[in-house]
Amino acid sequence: MTTNLPISVRVLCIEDELTLLADLEEELCAAGYEVRSASSVMQALTVLSDFTPDLVLCDVMLGGDDQPDGYALHQHIRQQRPDLAATPFILLTALGQRSDLLQAKRLGIDDYLVKPVDYDLLLATIAARLASVGRVRGSQAYSHDELLGRMREVFAQLPGAVLLCDGESNLLHANHQAQALMQEHGLWRVDTQGRLGWPYALPAALQTLKRNIAEMSQDAVGARRVQTMEMRRASDAVLLGLLKLDGGEQAQAPQLFALFVCSAQSRPVPEVEALRLLFGLTRSEARVARLLAQGIRSEAVAEELGVSVATVNFHLRNLFQKTGVTRQSELVAQVLAAGWALPEMAGSCR
């Protein structure tokens, strides 16, 4: 089970063909980008008043010959928005002649893609441009402190619990939901030295977390891992999603990691029908999984369902096979992770 990327790289998309604009937005959202759209230069300028994109994707011809075009928007951004000086600007157009490409290059356009849209090429071009200027890790556009401040703003808007720490597990920030998990349930804590701890986690889970962070320190910015934090009680199991936010390239700047905490306290246990659809379970298997995720022991599950413990164990083996786990704590974490994902399943990008 995976979680959504917490920091959405922001893309401003301008296209006057509304059907194509909708398709572009859908593809970019599916790729994990936060997308704002406009169908004219004037709309784009309005969007830019309260939206700072990491990349601009713009059609050349917008609304006819008497309307400002993509080049005009590019010129405005470069001259009037110094904060967007490093922001890649990609033109999207039906004009594919060599002279058109040369004009774009002379005017400082970063890339030029020709319609009809090849979405694989589009996504590859966007990823390459973002990587080339370091927009994902923020090394050029943001200082370490600025990135930390921006992440706090992002985390405050998320529905789940998120912790921000460095490579030494020093806690740098906890959003409201994460603080509630500490205050109400004690799932995590901070010691006198400011380091993040998990008081009820099994030693093996703590070693796995330490190893994951150490190994991710050698990975590129944007690296992700998911692990189960097994607790003394299976019902307290936590699914952690780890994301590397910053590589600490600046002098004395620590690396930054986001930890997304998925637990019974952070999301309600999904209903039986939702579990059936998500994991391809029978109704009986889904009921067993849901009861176990609520912290009910196998004997009590059997009593609740009016079956034998042997039958519960039979369903449990099937659940292991269908969810790809080998232990009950991992099964519980999978079910709880579904509780994180379900509210966003039908969501749309804005």
N, C-alpha and C positions, 0 to 999 in steps of 0.2 A: 504494500500500500504506500503510495507516495503522497506527499503534500504539495500544494501549490508553491511556486517560487514566491518568497515574501517580498522581495524587492522587485517590482516589475520595472523593467527598462521601458522608458516612455517613448512612444513613437507618435508623431503628429503626421497624419495622412490627409493629403489634400487631393481631391479628384472630383470633377464635375459630373462624371457619369455615375449616377447614384447606385446603379446595380453593381458596377465594378467597385465602387467605394465600399459597399456592403461586403462584397467578397474579400476585398483586401483586409478589411477590419476583422472579418471572421478568421482568415488565415493567420493574421498577426496575433490575434488573441489566442488562437489554438497553439501558437508557438510560444506563448508565455509572456507576450508583450502587453503593456498597458497602452491602449490606443485611444487617441482623441481624433475626431474626424472633422473635416470641413470640406465644403464644395466650392469655395471661392477664396480669393486672397483676403477679402474683407472678413470673412468668417474665420479664417486662419489667424488673422491679427487679433480678433476677439478672443480666440482660444489661447493665444500666446500671452494674453494679459494675466492669466491665472494658471498657466500650465507651462512647465519648463521641460521641453522634450530632450531626450538623449539622441534622437535622430529625426530628421524630417524627410518624408517621402512625398514627393509632389509631382503632379502632372504639369506639363509645360503649358498647354492651352487650357485656359479656364474661363468658360463663359463667353467666348466670342472674341473677336479682334479688338473690340472697344473696352475690354476688361483687362485688369492687371494679370500678368501670366506668372508662371513659376519662376522665371528669371527675376521678375520684380520682387517677388517675395524673398528670393535668395539675397538680392541686393539689400533689401530692408533689414534682414536678419544680420548680415555681415556688417552693415553700417550703423544700425541703431541698437543692436543687442550684443554688446561685448561679452555678456555672460554666456552667449551661445557661439562664441568664436570657434570652439573646437567641436561643435555639433555637426556630425556628418549630414550633408544635404544631397539626397538622391533624386534625380529627375526620372520620371516615368512618362513615356510619350510614344506616340505612333510614328514620330519622325525619326527614321532610322538611317538617314543618309550620313555619309562620312562627314560632310560639312556641318551637319547638326552636332555630331559628336565633338568635332574640333571646336565649335563655338562654345559648347558646354565646358570643355576643358579650359579654354582660354578665360572663361568667366569664373573659374574656380569651383565649378560643380564637382563634388567628390565622386559621384558615379552616375551612370546614365543607362537606364534599362528600357528596352523597346517592347511595346505591346505587340501581340497579345502576351499577357503576363505569364512567364514561367515561374511558378511559385517556389519551386525548389531553388532556382537561381536567385530569386528575390530574397529568400530567407538566408541563403548563403552569403549574398552580398551584404545584407544588413549585419549579419554576425561578424563578417570580416571587418566591416567599417567600424563597428563598435569596439572590436578587439584592438584595432590599429590605433585608436585614440585613447584606449584605456577607460572608456566610459563605464563599463561594467564594474570595474574595481574602484573607480573614482580617483585614480592616482593623479590625473591631470586636472579634472574639474573640481575636485574636492580635496581639502586637506583632511587629515585623519579626524580632527575634531568636527569638521563640517560634515563628514560622512556619518560620524557617530550621531550628530544632531539630526541629520535627515532620517537615519534609521529609527530613532526614537519617535519621530513624527509618523513614520510608516507603521511601526508596531502599535502605536496608539489606536490605529484605525482597524486593526485586524480583529476578527472575532475570537481567535484562539489565544492560548498562552504562549508567549515568546520571551526567551531570555537572550541577552547579549553578553558574551564574555570574550576574553582574550585567550591566547594559546596556553596560558598558565591557569585557566579556569577562574580568573578574577572576574567577578560579576560587574558588568558595566551598566546594565539596564535591565529592568523587568517591567513589562507592560502591566496594565491593570489586572488582566485575567491571570497572569502569572503570579502577581502578588496575592491574589485571592487564593490560589492553590497553596501558597505558603502559609498564609494566615489562618485559613479555614481547615486545611487538611495536612499541612506540614510535609508536603511531598518534596520540597527542597528547602534549603536554608543557606545562610551565609555565615562563615566563621568569623572570628575576630580579625583575621587578616584580609577579609573581603573576598574569600574564595567560595565558589559555588559548591555545595555539597548535597548529597541525596541520602538522608538519614536512614531510610528504610530499604535502600537498594541492596541487593545481594552483592558480595565481593566480586563475583565474576562479571556482573554487569558494570560495575565501576571500573574494572580493569579494561573492559571492552571500550567504554567511553573514553578512557585515557588514551588507549591505543588509537582509536579513531581520530581523535583530535591531533595526536602526534603525527599520524600518517597524513592527515589532511593539511598539516602545516607545510608539507612538501608539494601539495597539489596546487593547481592553478585556482585563481579566484573563481567562484561559482561552483566549486566541487561540492557534491552532496552525498550524504550517507544517511541511512535509516537504521536504527537499532532498537531493540527491545530492552528497556530497563526493568529487569525482573525485580520484584519487591518481595518482602517476606510473606505478604498475602498476595495470592495470584490476582485478586480483584483490584489490587493497587498497581498492577503492571502499567508501565508508561511506554508509549512509543515516542521515541525522539527522532526528529528530523534535523539533521545537522547541515548547515550551509556556510561555506567560507565566503565572507563578505569583502575582506581586505587582506592583502598580502603583507602588510607592514613594510612596504618598500621604503617609505620615508624614514629618515633617521630617528631612532628611538621610538617609532610608532609600533605598537603591538599589532599582531594579527587579530582580526575580528571574526567571531563565529556567532551565528544565530542558531539557537536551539528551540525548535518548535515542539511543545509539550502536548501530547495527546493523551488524555486520561479520562477516566470515568467522571472526574470532577470537572473537566473542561468541556465535555460534550456528553449529552445524554446517550444512553445505549440505544442503537437503532431498533426499530420495530421488526417483528418477525418477517413481514413481507419484504422489507428493505434488505434484510440479510439474505433472504432467499434469492432475490434478484442479483445482489452483488456477488455472491459466491456460488450460485447454482446449487443451493441446498434444498433438501426436502423440508417440509414444514416441521417435522419432528427434530431434524438436525438444527434448524434455525432456532427453535425453542430452547434446545439444550444450550446452544452457543450463547443465546441471550441471557439465560439464567446464570450460566457460569461467569459471564462478564459482569453480572450484578453482584458477584462475590458469593454466590450460593454454592455450597459443597455438593459433590456428586450424589451423596446419599439424600440430601434434601431435594436435589433436582429430580431424582427418581421418585421421591414421595410426591413432589409437586405434579409430576406428569403421570403418576399412577403406573409406573413401570419399574422393572428391577434395575439394580445398579449395573448388572451385566449389560442390560440394554443401553443404558446411558454410556457405558464404556464402548459399546459397539458404535453408537452414534459419534462418540468422541474420535474413534479411529477414522471414521469417514470424514469427519471435520478436518482432521489433520491432513488427510490426503487432498481434500478439495481446496484447502487454504494454503497448502504448501508449508506448514509448520510441523514441528515435532514435539512441542511441549504445550501444556495447557496455558502457561503464562503467555506464550507467543500467540496462541489463539485468542486469548482475551485482548491482547494488544491490537490484533487485527480488527477485532470487533469494535474496539474503542476508536481505532483510526477511522473506521467507517463513519463513526459519529462526528468526526472532524470534517470528513469530506462531503457528507450528504447535503448540508445546506448550500454548498457551492455547486452541486452537480447541475443545477438548472440555471445557474447565474449567467449573467452576460457581462462582457467587458464594456467599460465606459471610459 
